[in-house]
Amino acid sequence: MRWLVLVVLAGCGSYSTYRTTRIVPPGKTEWLFGAQAAGAAAPGAGAAPLPEFAVAARRGIGDRYEVQANGTILPVRALETGSIELAGKARLVEHGRWSLAAGAAAGYRIAQSGGAYVEGVHVAVLVIGAVELGRHQLVFSLDAGYQRWYSSGARPVSIPFAGESLGFLWQIGKRWALLPEVGVANTPTPNFMTQDSRLFHAGIAALWTR
């Protein structure tokens, strides 16, 4: 059970999801509230999704930089999870409707199931590209990172990963937006069924700038 929990958790967490190249205006804070499902899939053997709630706060620093704090939670008795992540983003290039940004993130995750605890840390870097569609934005990003998982009575497990995501920022009004996003990543770390795994994420978030 502990190994199964670890495999599922490998695809979860924040990892600076719900991406966009836009920067929150200086002195403003953008709040994010999301619902998502993430986890790991063994090629040819099915997937193991795990639902979670996400919350984040983004703060603009100047015209091109942004800092962010993310958190996720799953408060169910069979499997309780939580995570926290700190991240930063810089808008690098703008050309007409096209823009490019880069970011980095580091975080911690803990899960409890049947009295057993699993803990993990991660780092990630990402490159985000977007095209403006009127007041909306289509977003495509690439990311790569490293996870390290610990559990009492078991050896630590390392999970390097690299993947991509696709999202659509639907700007409803001046302060409100919706952002659905899907992403996948591959890792060479074997799971309990196959010699490699595919991590995935799908969710939708509401963004409010104040």
C-alpha positions as a printed NumPy array, in Angstrom:
array([[  0.   ,   0.   ,   0.   ],
       [  2.835,   2.398,   0.852],
       [  4.438,   1.873,  -2.592],
       [  1.104,   2.382,  -4.344],
       [  0.565,   5.629,  -2.429],
       [  4.027,   6.819,  -3.441],
       [  3.432,   6.094,  -7.131],
       [  0.143,   8.021,  -7.078],
       [  1.661,  10.951,  -5.195],
       [  4.508,  11.218,  -7.691],
       [  2.143,  12.878, -10.159],
       [  0.553,  15.2  ,  -7.633],
       [  1.571,  18.371,  -5.9  ],
       [  1.825,  21.891,  -7.188],
       [  4.845,  21.989,  -9.528],
       [  3.672,  25.502, -10.453],
       [  0.625,  24.293, -12.35 ],
       [ -2.004,  26.641, -13.852],
       [  0.602,  28.458, -15.898],
       [  0.458,  31.685, -17.885],
       [  3.039,  34.145, -19.171],
       [  1.128,  37.095, -17.734],
       [  2.561,  38.835, -14.676],
       [  0.367,  40.129, -11.848],
       [  0.5  ,  43.962, -11.794],
       [  2.926,  45.407,  -9.202],
       [  1.283,  45.774,  -5.811],
       [ -1.555,  43.393,  -6.718],
       [ -2.159,  39.803,  -5.593],
       [ -3.765,  37.121,  -7.736],
       [ -5.578,  34.398,  -5.774],
       [ -6.081,  30.985,  -7.343],
       [ -8.595,  28.31 ,  -6.306],
       [ -8.514,  25.012,  -8.18 ],
       [ -9.819,  21.458,  -8.299],
       [ -7.635,  18.841,  -9.938],
       [ -6.833,  15.179, -10.425],
       [ -3.263,  13.998, -10.782],
       [ -1.219,  10.859, -10.39 ],
       [  0.728,   8.238, -12.283],
       [ -0.099,   5.933, -15.175],
       [  1.752,   2.723, -16.006],
       [  1.844,   2.331, -19.828],
       [ -0.581,  -0.419, -20.775],
       [ -1.652,  -0.976, -17.174],
       [ -4.067,   1.887, -16.41 ],
       [ -3.898,   5.03 , -14.29 ],
       [ -4.219,   5.969, -10.629],
       [ -5.755,   9.477, -10.327],
       [ -5.941,  11.356,  -7.051],
       [ -8.284,  14.37 ,  -6.642],
       [ -7.161,  17.428,  -4.689],
       [ -8.027,  21.031,  -3.989],
       [ -5.445,  23.726,  -4.749],
       [ -4.958,  27.302,  -3.553],
       [ -2.24 ,  29.781,  -4.485],
       [ -1.285,  33.439,  -4.183],
       [  0.771,  35.266,  -6.834],
       [  2.368,  38.674,  -6.304],
       [  3.834,  40.92 ,  -8.99 ],
       [  7.288,  42.434,  -8.461],
       [  7.879,  45.019, -11.146],
       [  6.589,  44.519, -14.669],
       [  8.345,  41.22 , -15.448],
       [  8.684,  39.247, -12.207],
       [  6.28 ,  37.333,  -9.991],
       [  6.526,  35.255,  -6.807],
       [  4.042,  32.567,  -5.848],
       [  3.042,  30.325,  -2.939],
       [  0.974,  27.193,  -3.691],
       [ -0.752,  24.593,  -1.559],
       [ -2.853,  21.47 ,  -2.111],
       [ -4.961,  19.315,   0.193],
       [ -6.987,  16.1  ,   0.141],
       [ -8.861,  15.747,   3.482],
       [-10.269,  12.203,   3.265],
       [ -9.819,   9.556,   5.926],
       [ -8.395,   6.833,   3.675],
       [ -5.617,   9.077,   2.333],
       [ -4.798,  12.537,   3.67 ],
       [ -2.392,  14.64 ,   1.618],
       [ -1.023,  18.148,   1.682],
       [  1.697,  20.14 ,  -0.043],
       [  3.299,  23.551,  -0.097],
       [  5.432,  25.126,  -2.817],
       [  7.287,  28.387,  -3.397],
       [  7.872,  29.525,  -6.964],
       [  8.986,  32.436,  -9.099],
       [  8.455,  33.493, -12.721],
       [ 10.01 ,  35.985, -15.126],
       [  8.481,  37.204, -18.4  ],
       [ 11.355,  37.075, -20.882],
       [ 10.164,  37.899, -24.399],
       [  7.183,  39.652, -25.991],
       [  6.657,  39.824, -29.758],
       [  3.25 ,  40.815, -31.045],
       [  0.74 ,  38.342, -29.639],
       [  3.489,  35.912, -28.563],
       [  5.269,  35.826, -25.22 ],
       [  7.712,  33.627, -23.337],
       [  8.345,  33.207, -19.6  ],
       [ 10.526,  31.002, -17.392],
       [ 10.113,  29.881, -13.8  ],
       [ 11.395,  27.686, -11.009],
       [  9.765,  26.038,  -7.995],
       [ 10.581,  24.005,  -4.891],
       [  8.152,  22.258,  -2.567],
       [  7.3  ,  19.688,   0.085],
       [  4.514,  17.094,   0.264],
       [  3.243,  14.751,   2.971],
       [  0.644,  11.976,   2.913],
       [ -0.817,   9.697,   5.568],
       [ -2.622,   6.416,   4.97 ],
       [ -3.35 ,   3.765,   7.597],
       [ -0.915,   5.336,  10.046],
       [  1.962,   5.288,   7.53 ],
       [  3.528,   8.556,   6.409],
       [  5.165,   9.326,   3.064],
       [  7.077,  12.579,   2.547],
       [  8.57 ,  14.093,  -0.574],
       [ 10.468,  17.132,  -1.785],
       [ 10.748,  18.433,  -5.325],
       [ 12.373,  21.057,  -7.514],
       [ 11.233,  22.028, -11.004],
       [ 12.085,  24.454, -13.804],
       [  9.682,  25.439, -16.559],
       [  9.473,  27.38 , -19.804],
       [  6.082,  28.862, -20.705],
       [  4.979,  30.063, -24.124],
       [  1.67 ,  31.745, -24.926],
       [ -0.286,  33.442, -27.665],
       [ -2.83 ,  36.168, -26.92 ],
       [ -6.312,  35.495, -28.323],
       [ -8.04 ,  38.792, -27.712],
       [ -8.246,  39.106, -23.923],
       [ -7.682,  35.346, -23.53 ],
       [ -4.454,  33.339, -23.738],
       [ -3.489,  29.892, -25.041],
       [ -0.596,  28.5  , -23.017],
       [  1.917,  25.721, -23.743],
       [  4.746,  24.884, -21.371],
       [  7.665,  22.502, -20.887],
       [  8.965,  21.451, -17.491],
       [ 11.611,  19.246, -15.926],
       [ 12.319,  18.397, -12.322],
       [ 13.328,  15.984,  -9.625],
       [ 11.405,  14.38 ,  -6.746],
       [ 12.761,  12.545,  -3.692],
       [ 10.381,  10.459,  -1.59 ],
       [ 10.896,   9.127,   1.951],
       [  8.96 ,   6.639,   4.075],
       [  9.853,   4.914,   7.342],
       [ 11.039,   1.354,   6.796],
       [ 11.699,   1.885,   3.065],
       [ 14.562,   3.182,   0.959],
       [ 14.206,   6.703,  -0.497],
       [ 12.95 ,   6.824,  -4.094],
       [ 14.187,   9.33 ,  -6.69 ],
       [ 11.87 ,  10.388,  -9.532],
       [ 13.295,  12.659, -12.238],
       [ 10.671,  13.833, -14.734],
       [ 10.146,  15.937, -17.857],
       [  6.894,  16.844, -19.59 ],
       [  4.558,  19.439, -21.029],
       [  1.19 ,  21.057, -20.363],
       [ -1.538,  22.878, -22.273],
       [ -3.886,  25.462, -20.796],
       [ -6.371,  28.149, -21.785],
       [ -6.72 ,  31.36 , -19.786],
       [-10.314,  32.511, -20.195],
       [-10.446,  36.117, -19.002],
       [-14.031,  36.576, -17.853],
       [-13.64 ,  40.115, -16.539],
       [-11.011,  42.587, -15.357],
       [-10.425,  40.67 , -12.114],
       [-11.742,  37.16 , -12.828],
       [-10.458,  34.376, -15.084],
       [-10.784,  30.615, -15.495],
       [ -7.822,  28.412, -16.4  ],
       [ -8.342,  24.741, -17.387],
       [ -5.067,  22.859, -17.826],
       [ -3.829,  19.365, -18.673],
       [ -0.29 ,  18.045, -18.483],
       [  1.772,  14.88 , -18.78 ],
       [  5.335,  13.97 , -17.859],
       [  7.554,  10.927, -18.223],
       [  9.974,   9.447, -15.717],
       [ 12.423,   6.541, -16.079],
       [ 11.717,   5.457, -12.493],
       [ 10.116,   1.975, -12.485],
       [  6.849,   1.372, -10.64 ],
       [  5.36 ,  -1.808,  -9.241],
       [  4.177,  -2.936, -12.683],
       [  6.412,  -1.472, -15.415],
       [  9.922,  -0.099, -15.941],
       [  8.777,   3.473, -16.439],
       [  5.85 ,   5.698, -15.503],
       [  3.835,   8.578, -16.936],
       [  2.721,  11.351, -14.606],
       [ -0.396,  13.376, -15.409],
       [ -2.373,  16.37 , -14.215],
       [ -5.787,  17.793, -15.153],
       [ -7.634,  20.574, -13.436],
       [ -9.416,  23.897, -13.577],
       [ -8.747,  27.002, -11.493],
       [-10.5  ,  30.297, -10.85 ],
       [ -8.189,  33.34 , -10.693],
       [ -9.066,  36.547,  -8.858],
       [ -6.841,  39.628,  -8.834],
       [ -7.126,  42.079,  -5.947]])
